[in-house]
């Protein structure tokens, strides 16, 4: 295998930095992951952190293209990358933001996020996963769910993102289990599968009762000695079920592609299947890398690096 570094793909989110060094055949010859995400950095710290992550493989005798996606391009990130407005053709839209660097060994460009004026919504990082999914050859549906801290539901048409919707499901779960009165009844990592699916159905059928149903978890623990495994699974089920109710226009009479981490994607898969919806999972890191490769090739061929 060619072991010469030709370009670098970077997935830089709120909590993690993932760096992939690729050769001329776009095979990964180096990778590094750290917890130095956007939430921990000032704009001046991004370049030193990136250089440190690349130090083991970065050549001194060339300028290496670096293509980055995610929250690195947010207003609070390294440099703000403008949004592309949907509907947007991911396969043909060319928009990179150049970042000034002191170290001449790197030429850093940021991928644009996507915006939607009405209803107002934005995404950063998921656009690369979506392009990776489109290019993967394993596309079986135009409806994509990207579970996460802020879950995204996306409607595709050919290579175009038509519209999308974000749900704060993961963040609300984190807040409730760590900073609310429910933290006492949802601690730990134990899980009760049946309680989860029962709560998915409840949250889906009665999303307007979400706040009351959530507090009842504390009462059930006090009055009926329900375990933290039951309470934690029920809270997750209520939140995901409520999300699925709000996202029904996306998945009704459709199958769904899930692009998310193993555990979270499994929860969404179980929830969707419980509601009779077919779904198939895709590895989020593979989709991101494939999407960045597609962006890199298109921008390289359009002389965007010059």
Secondary structure, DSSP 4 states (H G I P E B T S, - for coil): ------EEEEEE-SS-EEEEEE-TT--EEEEEEES--GGG--TTHHHHHHHHHHTTT--SSSPEEEEEESGGGSTTSSSPPPPEESSEETTT---EEEE--S-TTEEEEEE--EEETTTTEEESSHHHHHHHHHHSS----SEEEE-STTEEEEEEETTEEEEEEEE-HHHHHHHHHHHSGGGGTS-SS---HHHHHHHHHHHHHTGGGHHHHHHHHHHHHHHH---HHHHHHHHHHHHHHHHHHHTHHHHTTS-EEEES-HHHHHHHHHHHHHTT--EEEE-HHHHHHHHHHHHHHHHHHTTTT-
